[in-house]
Amino acid sequence: MKENKIALVTGGSRGLGRNMVVNLAKKGFDVVLTYHSNKSSAHEVVSEVVKMGQKGLALQLDTSNVKSFDRFYDQLADGLKKTFATSTFDFLINNAGTGVYEPFVSTTEEQFDEMMNVHLKGVYFLTQKALPYLNDGGRIINISSGLARFTIPNSSAYASMKGGVEVFTRYLAKELAPRKITANVVAPGAIATDFGGGENKTNEVKRDIVSKFTALGRVGVPEDIGGIVAFLCTEDARWINAQRIEASGGMMI
């Protein structure tokens, strides 16, 4: 019997990550998802995966704490063996993150470091430490933001890290090519989730502005993103490499 391929999605307990996990399961992939603190939500997502006929596993991970990564991969190795009867996985989706909305002039070093640790340093070293477990021919998908292309005030620290991730992704595509591992970026526009305090979901003034500056005339929802990530893990996407795919409905064009 053909073995199912396995995806690892960081920050998979809610919002965009949850939708990615669901869409990956719909494609017939098994999924390991990480959560920061919401264990119950993570296990709810695993239950959804199982209901779709796939295997799922939830593991706790603080993506800002590089020193915890060795322990995390030890737990992952144990989970892969017990849940999936394997020692490797196929797709790494670096999705976990949080936001800071602060003017440049008042952004603190602590806020800057938080954004760097979660969105750039964490992604860099979590990916590096994933390589012994990632199958040849695998996929790496990093989540960036429309804010790396266009500018909306008060996101300079967050957006700068996402710009770094986009450059990093191109290097991954080049340096991991001998192993036939591809690396791509998905860059959502404004999405209505709890991210960054839920601004895009609850702030009607901001939602109206975003809608007016978006060709398709609305704020995005998680369902606009998860299917794109799942597609990039399929054989149909095997020739897509080192690309930035913006999914913003045509924002700021």
N, C-alpha and C positions, 0 to 999 in steps of 0.2 A: 504494500500500500504506500502511496506517495505521501511523504511527510509534509505537513503544513509548514509554511514559512512563518517566522516569528518576528514581530515588530516590538521594539522598546520605545515607548512614548513617555517622555518626562512631562510632569504636570498634567496627567491624564484624568484627574478626578472631576474636573468641571470645565465649563467654557469651551474654548477651542479644542483643548486636549481631549475632552470627553467625546466631542464630535469626531475627532480624528480616530479615536479608538473604535467607536461604533462603525465608522465607514471602513476601517481596516478589517473588522470582523465580517462585515457584509461582503468584502472581497474574498473571504475565505482564509484570512490570516489569523493566526493566534497572536495574542497581545500580552506583553508585560507593560504595566503602567506604573508610574511613580506618583506619589503624592507627598506634599510637604507636611500637612498636619491633619487633613480631613480624611481620616481612615474610613469612616462609614460611607462617605460618598465614593471613595475609591472602590470599596467592595460592592457598592451598588452597580458601578460600571462593569466590574468583573462579572456580576450576575447577568447583566445585559449581554455581554460577550458569550457567556455560556448558553444563554437562551437561544442565541443564533447558531449554536452548534460548534463553537470554537472554544479553545482553552484560553483562560485568562489568569493573570497573577498580578497582585498589587504589592509594591514594595515602597517603604518610606525612603525619601531622599531629600536632602537639602542641597540644591544645586549650587548654592553660593559657598559651600564649605568643601573646598578641594580635599582637605585632609580626611574627609569622610568617604571619599570615593573608593579607596581600596576595600574598606569594609562593605560598601554597597556592592561592589562586584563579587566579593566573596558570597554575599547573600544571593546575588543574581545567579551565580554558578550553581549554588545549592538549589535554588528555585527552578532553574532550567532543567536540572537533573530530575527533580522530584515531580514537577508538573508536566514537563514536555519530553522527558526522557532523552535529553540532548545536552550538549555542553556549549552550544553556540546559538547565535541569532542572526537575523538577516537584515533588518532595517532599524536604523537609529534615527528617531525624530526628536530633535532638541527643541522642545516647545516651552518648557517651564519658564515662568518669568513673572515679574511684577513691574509696576510703573511708578514713576515720580513725576508729578506735574508741578514744576517749580521754575520761575524765571531764572535765566542764566545768572543774573547779578546776585541772586540770593541762594543759589544752589550750594549746599555745604559739601565739604569733603566726604562726610559720612554718606550723604545721598549719592554722590558720585561713585564712591567705593561700592555701595550696595548695587548700583546698576552694573558696574564693571564685573563684580563677583558673580552675579546671577547670569548676565547676558553675554559676557565675553570670556572672562577667565574660566568660569564654570563650564561653559560650552566647550571651550578649547581643551581643557584637561579631562572632562568627562569623555569626550570623543577620543582623545589620545589613549585613555585607559580602556576604552571599549574595543580597541583594535584586536587584541588577542581572542576576543569572543565573537567578533563580527566575521561572518563568512565571506570568503572571496566571492565577488559578484554581487555583493550587498549594496545597500543604498544608505546614504546619509542625507537627511533633510533637515535643514536649519530654518527656524522661523525668524524672520526679520520683521520689518514694518514698512508701510508706505512712507513713514516719516524719515526713512533713509533717503528718499527721493525728493519729497516736498517738505516744506517747513511749516509747522504750526507752533507758535511761541509756547514756551514753558516745557518743552520736551528735549532740551539740548543734551542732557546727560544720557537719557534713555536712547535717543536716536543715534548718538555718537557710537554707542556700543553696538547697535544694530548695523551701522555702517561697517564697523570692524568685523562683525560676523559675516557680512557679505564678501569682504576681501578674504577672510579665512576660508570660506567655502570654496573659492576658486583655487586656493592652494591645496585644499584637500583633494579636489578633483584631479589636480596635476600629480600630486605626490602619491596618491593611492591608486592611480591608474594601473600600475603593474599588477595589482590585485583585482582589477576590473570592478572596483568599488566606485560608484558615481556619487557626486555630492551636488545638491541643488538647494536653492533658497525659495521659500514661499513667503511673500511679503503681504500680509493682510492690510487693508485700509482700516478705517474706523469700524469696529465691530461691537455690537451691543452685548457685552458680557460684564462680569463683576470686576474685570481687570482695572487696576488703577482707581479703585473706589467706585467703579460702575458708571463713570462719567458718560460713556456713550450709550448707556441704557436709561439713565434717569435725568440727565441734564437736557431739558427740552430746548434750551437756547442753543447749546452746542449741536444737538441732533438736527436742528433746523439749518444751522450753518453748514454742517457736513452734507446734508441732503442737497442743498443748493449748489455745493461745489462738486457734487458727484454726478456723472453723466446719467446714471440709472436712477438718480433722484431719491435715494434712501440711504440710511445707515445699514451696514452689513450685519449679518447674523452668523452664528457659528456654523450653521448648515451651508454657508457659502464657501467654507474653507476646508472642512474635513475631507470632502470627496477629492479635492485636488491633491492633498497629501497621500491619500490612499491610491489614487491613480499613479503617482510617481513611484509607487512600490510595485506596480504591475509590469509585466513583460512589455506591454504597449509603450511604456515610458523608458525602455532600456537605453535608448540613444540620446536621451536628454541628460546633459551633464554640464556642470559649471554654470547653470542658468539661474537667473532671478525671475521668478514668476510672481508678478504683483496681482493680487486679487482684491481690488478696491472698488469695483464697479465703475471705474473710470473717474477716480478722484483727482482733482487738481490737474486736469489735462488741458 
